[in-house]
């Protein structure tokens, strides 16, 4: 059972897409539309557009599109009903739940309950006799009881049934424990604890829910750190450890560290804006989350080789979402926790000084390049300047390029103009490569190549384009649906996706319901809704008349006839069979 139409219409009227989107990104008003930097991919010039008249958005750069529900789904990484609930809460409305949605919501609720109970169990164990090893480890790392309590740290005892038995006694089924990933199935078929003999770090989302755990072994077990796998409530590529605390202290920047203990030690030292990824390399989704709360990130990875490589990977990702990046240069071989503890009471002061004296990512990368070359030799100077000019060409600001070119010129003893000339040469090559890629992508998009939503489009381009135009027409002119369906039943559509979309739209209109993007969002995936949004965006400034619709209908019928062996000419049959052979390659 779908959500009631009257509820969706009221939610749509109370959730203006421009208001919702502007709470995440800056928008610029231009005529009947709004534009801004797309929050779903890296770009410098706005290709993200909002069309208030039909409540849609579309990015011509990455192809993301949809209605206000789809936008929330994408930017908050939620499913359809979670997005509905978030918007309803924002609008002061109550969501009518159906059985299927209640089932999914219940399953997620049970996982959150299990995680909460597990966190309490682990914390209790830490404070009791079974948790002695974990307690000694944490206190030995310099954590205070207050910090341990603040982060809800715990200990999984050296048993494979301690948590399973505890949760089972509370009424949770083995299948629910497996879904929450606090348990695994042994080779014997029995359900056993996933975590044992480990210090436990609960991972808490921005709403205060325990969504996962990280566990550090105190023995010889591998891996050293074991994290919850993805579940209905947790996706490791989008979450950040301690973001629930740090988001309230992000005004002056966020400190991105590598591990749980680094973050906890920083918080204890007064740096409550510290966070870490969850056992994975930094992702674009995580960087976008950071950009929602701050404009500057202090990269504080370990000073070893692995940490340096992680920094090199993270810098372009952070810059791509508009963040200013500063890199902390820790003493050789130390991580943030060790650095602070090595200075005793002066640790926090020394770390603050380190932050204040930190260079930005450009200075850091130039320093790394210089370290690779012997600038006392001519060849070394040339190699250093060549790689430095390549780096400067990646900067968008001409002012930045000139400043760093001046520093390089003074450092090596060369004219600044020579460096800038090489930078400009590299920049032109980058621009040409980018334009070539964008043009190729535009050609493929126009021809329907790599269209995963409608893979039949590229082989039936004329029919698919006519189908899309007709779909836009019927969405804008629902009063014409009855006559259009009589003249062109859905079975005459050539491509499967457009046929399904056309069928759903006609059905909604026949039932007296609206057929905008919001009304379709519950029956199509995010990617499919993006395709519909593209259709609307492509025809935003094109007035499709009834005569145009008639011509589109005729095109579809002609193309359909070519695919019907009983009506098609011999050459049409040969062409059709050739297309089939090409599709199988």
N, C-alpha and C positions, 0 to 999 in steps of 0.2 A: 504494500500500500504506500503510495507516494504521499508527500506532505500535502496538506490541503492547499488548494489554489489561493484561497483568500489569505491564508497565512503567508505564503510566498510573496503575494502582491504587497501586503503590508510591510513585510520585512524589506522588500525591495524599495518601497517608498521611504522607509526610515533609514535605509543604508545607502545614502547617496555615494556613488562610486568615487566621485571627486573628493569628497570629504574623507572617505576611508583611505584612499590611496595617498592623499596629502599628509596623512598622519605618519606615513613611512618615508616618502620622498618629497622633494621640492618640485612643484609643478609651475609651468608657465602657461598663462592663458593666451590663446591665439585664435581669434575668430570664434568658431563653434566648437573648438577642441582645446584640449590641454596637452602639454608635452613635458617630458622630463627625462632624466637619465634612468635607463632601465635598471631596476633592482635585481633582475634575474640573469644578467650577463655583464661583462666588462665592456664599457664604452665611454667615449669622451664627449661625443655630441649626441643630443637627444634623438632617439628613434622610438621611444615609448610614447604612445598617444592614447588619450582618453576621449571617448565620444559620449558625452552626457546624454544626448538625445535618445540613445538606445542602451545606455548603461553598460557599455563595453570598453575594453582596453585592448590594445594590440601593439606589440613591438615588432617593427620591421627589421630589427637587427637579429633577434634570436627566435622569433616566431611565437613567443609566449603571448597568450591572449585569452579573453574570456570576459566574464562578468565580475561583479564584486565578490561573489562566493569563490570563484576560481582564483581571484587575486589573493584572497585570504588563505586559501588552500596552499597556494604556491609559497607565499612569503612566510607563513607560519608553519609550513610542513604538516598540515592537518588533513584528515579525510573530509569527505563531504559533510557529514553530520556534525563533526567537530567544528567545522567552519560555520555551519548554520548556528550552532549553539553560541559560538563566540560573537557573531553578528547580532544574534537575538539578545544576548546579555548586554551588548553595547547599546541596543535599541530599547532595552527594558521590556522585552517580550518573553513569553514562555513557549518553548518548542513542543508541539504535539509529537510524541514519539510513536512509531509503529513497531511491530513485533521484531522485525529484522534489525532495525536500528537499536532497539532496546537490547537485543541479544548481543550485538557488537559492543554497545556501551557497557553492558553488564560484564562482558569478558574483560574489557579494559579496566573496569572498576575493580574486578576481582584481582587482576594482576597488581594494580596499585595497592590494594589492601594487603596482598601477600608481601609486596616489597616493604610496606610500612611495618608489618609484623616481623619480617625478617630483619629489618634494620634495628627494631627494638630488641630482638633476640640476640643479634650480634653484639649490640652495645651492652646488654646485660651480661653476656658471657665475658666481655672484655673486663668488666668491673669485678667479676667473680673469680673463683679459683681456676676454672678452665682457661681464663683469659690471661693468666700470668705471663706466658711468653709474649703475647701481643702487647700487654701493658708495659712490660720491661723494655720492649723494642721502642715503643712510642715515647716513653719517658726518657729513654736513652738518647733519642733523637732531639731531646730538648723541648718537647711539647708539654704544656701545662695541662692539668686536669680540666681547666676552663676551656682550653682550645679543643681538647678531645671531646668534650661535651658539645661545644658549639658546632663542630662538624659531624657530630653523631657517629664518631669512629667506633669500630667494633672488632670482634674477633670470631672467626669461624673455628670452633673446636676441632681437634684431631679425631673426627668421627665422620663416617659417611651417612649417618642416619639422624644426627642430632636435630638439624633443622627440619628435615622431612617429618620426623615423628612429632615435633612440636606443632608444625603447621597442620598436619593431618588431624591431630587432636582438636584443632580449632575448626575443623570441618572443611578444609580445602582438599580437593581431590588430587590424585596423582597427576591427572591430565592438566589441571590448573597449575600445578607446581612446575610442570614441564613447559607450559606456555610462558610462565614468568621467567623461565630459565634459571631458577634457583635450584633446580634439580635436573638430573640427567638419567637416562635409562641405562643400567648396567648390562653387560653381555648376558647376564642371567635373566634379564627382563624386569628386574626389580628397579624401582625408582630410588635413587640415592642422591645425597647432597652434591651439588656442583662445587661448592667452596668448602674446603676443610684445611685446618692448620694455616690459616691466612689472616693477616690484618685486613679489616674490611673498611672500604671507603664508600659510603653511600653517595650516589649521584642524584642530585635534586634538580628538578626543572624550575623554570621561572615562576611557576604557580605553586611551588612548595611541595610538589609530589616527589616521593622517592621513586625513580624510574629505572634504576639499575645499580650495579655495584662494581667496584674494582677491588680485587683482592691481591695482596702481596704475600708471597710465600716466605716463611721464616726458616724453611728447610731447604732441601736440595730438589724440591719438585720443580718441574718445568711446565709452563713458562713461569718466569719470575713474577709477572703480573698477569692476572686472569681477569678479563672483563666480561660482563654480561653481553651475550650476543643480541642482535636486533630482535625486538619483540613488538607486540602491538602498540606499546607505549614508549619504546626507546629505539632511536637510530643513532648509532655512535658517530656518524659523519656529520650530524647537525648539532649535537650537544656540546656543552663546554662545562668543565668541572668548576664549581664555585661561582658560576655566573649568576646564580640566585642571590648571592651576597654582593658580588662586584658591580652588578648593574646599578646599584644605588650609590656607587662611589666612582662612577666612570667619567665624571665631568672633566677631570684633568688628565684623562688617558687611562688605558688599561694595560696591565703588565701580562704578557703572554709567556708563560713558562712551560716546561716540558712535562713535569710530573706532579702527582698529587701532593707529595711531601714538600716539594718546592712551593707550591701554592699555599699550603697550610702554614709553612714556616713564614712566608711573606705576610700572610694575614696576621699571624701572631706578633710579627714585628711592626705591625701598624699599617701595612700596605694592603688594605682591604679591597683593592682594585685588581688583584691578581687572579688569573684564571689559567686553565690548561685544557688541551685537547684530551680526548678519551682514548689514549692508546693508539691513535692514528695520526698520520701527517695532517697538517692543517688543510681544510677544504674550503672551497669558495663559499659554500653555504655558511660555514662557521665565520668566515671573514665578513660576510654580509650581516650576520647577527651582531658582530662587534661594531660595525659601522652604524647600526641603529642606535647605539648608546654612546659612542665617542667618535672623535675625529683623529685620535692619535693612539698608537700602540707602541709600547716598549717591548721589544723582542728580547726575551731573557732566557735563551736556551743555554744548555751546558756548553762549556768552552772546549769540550773534546771534539774530535773529528766528526762524530755523528751529529753533535749539536750544531756544528758549523754548516754541515750539509743541510740540516733541517732549516736553519736560518736562510740559507740561499734559496730553498724551495718556497719558504713562507713569504719572503719579501715581495716578489711580484704578485702574489695572490692578494696580499694586504693592500698593495698600491692600486691594484686593479679595481678595488671597490672604493677608492678615493681616500684611503687612510694615509696619514703621515706616519712613517715608520722610523723609529729610533732604535738603535741596537746597543745593548749593554755589553761592555767588554769585561767579562769576569776574569778573575785571576786564573792562570793556566790550571786546567784539570779540575776546576771547581764548578759546582752547580749553585744556584741561589741559596739553598739551604746551608750548604757548607760555607759559602761566602759570609753569610750573616753570623753563623755560629763561630767562625774563626776569629771574629773581632770582639766576641763577648758582648758586653753592654754597649759597645760602640757600633755593633753590627748594623742596627737600623740607620744610624747617622751616616755610616760609610756607604750604605746602599743608596740612601737619598743623594749623597754626593755623586755616586756613580750615575744615577739617573740624570742629575743636573748637568753632568759633563759628557753625557752620551752623545755620540754623533748620529746623524741621520743615516738612512740606509745607503745613500749614494756615497757618503764618506767611507762607510764600512766596506762597501764593495770595491771602491777604489783602493783602499788599503789592502784588501785581499789580492787584488790584481798586482799591486806593486810587489807584494811578498813573493809572487811567482817569478819575477823577472829581476835580473841583475842590471840595475839602471846605471851601473858604473861602466857598462860597455855600450857601444853604439847599437848593436843588435838588441840588447836588452831594453834600451830606451825606445827603440822603434816598436818592439813588440808590446811594451807597456802602453805607449801612447796609442797604438792601433786598437788594443782591446779597450782602453779607456774611452776612446772616441766612439767605439761601438756602444759602450754603456751609456754615454751621454746622449746618443741618438735615440735612446728609448725614453728620454725625459720629454714631457709635453711642454714644459715651460722653457721658452727661449732664454728667459732671465737666468734660470738655473744652469742652462747649458753654458752661458757666457761666464757666469761666476766660476764654475768648476773648470772651464777651459782656461780662465785666467790663473787659477791656482796651479793647474798642471804646467802652464807655460812658465810660471815663476819657479816651479819645483825642478823642471828639467832643463830650463834655459832655452826656450824656443818661443817663437812668435805665437801669440794667442790666435791670430788670424789663421795660421796653418792648421791648428787644432780644430777651430770652428769650421774650416773648409772641409775637413774630413768628416766632422760630425754631420754637416749638412748633406754631404754625399751619402752617408749612411742613412740619414733621415729620409732622403728622397727615395732610396731603394726600399726602405720599409713602407713608405706611403704607396709606392707602386705595387709592391707585393700585396699590401692590404687591399688596394683597389682591385687588383686582379682576382684576389680571393672573393671579395664581395660581389664582383661582377659574375664570377663563375657560380657563386651561390645563388645569385638572382636568376641566372639562366636556368639553373637546375630547379629552382622553386617554380619559375614560370612554366617550365616543361613538366612539372610534376615528378621530376626525378628525386628519388630518396624520400618520397612522401610516404611515411610509415602509417599514417592514418588512412589514406586512400591510395594504396599501392597500385591500383588499377589505372590511376589517372594518367601516368606517362604514356601508356599504350592506347588510351582512349581520350586524348587531350581535348579534342573538339567537343565530344559529348560531355566530359566532366566539367569543362568551363561553362557550357550551356546549363548544366544541372546546377552549378553553383549560383549562377545568375538567377535562375528560376527560384531557387531556395530563398535567396535574398528578397526576391519579389514577393513571394508568398508570406514571408515573415513581415514585410512592410505593408502588405495588402491582404490581410486575412479574409476580408470579405470576398476575395476572388478565389478562395480555396476550393469551394464546391465545384465551380465551373471548371477550374483547372484540373481537379482530380478526375472529373468526368472525361475531359479531353486527353488527359495524360495520367493514367493510373500509375502507382509506384513501380509496378513490375516492368514498366517501359524504361526505367532508369538503367543506364548501362553499368555504372560503378556501384558496388555493394554499399559502401559507406554512405554515399549521397542518397541511395535508395532508402536506407534505414532512416537517415535524417529526415528525408522528405516524408516518409511514412509517419514518423513520430509527430512532426509538425502538423500534418493534416489531421491526425488523430486528436491532437490537443484542440485544434480549431473546431473540429466537429463536436467535441465535448463542451464547447463554449469556454475553453481556457485560453489564457495568454500563451504566446509562443516565443517570448524573448529568451535571451541567453540564460537568465536566471531560472526560467521555467524548464530549460533543457538540462541544466547543470546536474540534476540528480540522476539522469539517465545516460550520461556520457562521461567519459574519462576527461581528465584535465587536458590531455593532448587533443582529444576530439573537440572539446569546447574551443581550444585555441584555433583549430581549423575553421570552425564556424565564425569565430571572431575575425579571422583573416578575410573570410568572404564578406562580412559586413564592412570591414575596413577598406577592402578593395573597391567596394561600390558605394563608399560613403558620400562621394561627391558626384556620383553617377545616378541620374534619374531614370530608373527602369520603367518604361511605360507598358501599358497593356499590349500594344503592338509589338514591343520588344519581347515581352513574355511569350507571345504567340510565335515569334521567330525562334526563340530558344526552344520552345516545345517542338517545333518542326525539326530543328537540328537533332534533338534527342531521338525523335522518332526515326529520322533518317539513319542515324548511327546505329540505333537498335535494329533496324531492318537489315543493315549490312551484316549483323551478327546472326541473323536468322537464315539458315541454309535454304529453307523452303521459299524465301522471298528474294534472297540475294543473287546477284549476277555471278557468273563463274569467277571473274577477276576478284570480286569482293570476297568470295570464299577463299581464293588463294591467298589474298592479303591477310585475311583473318587467321588462316592456318599458319602463315608465316609468323604472325604476332604471337601465336600460341607457342611455336617452337622457340622464339626468342625469349619468352617468359620462362621457359624451362631450363635455359642455359645457366 
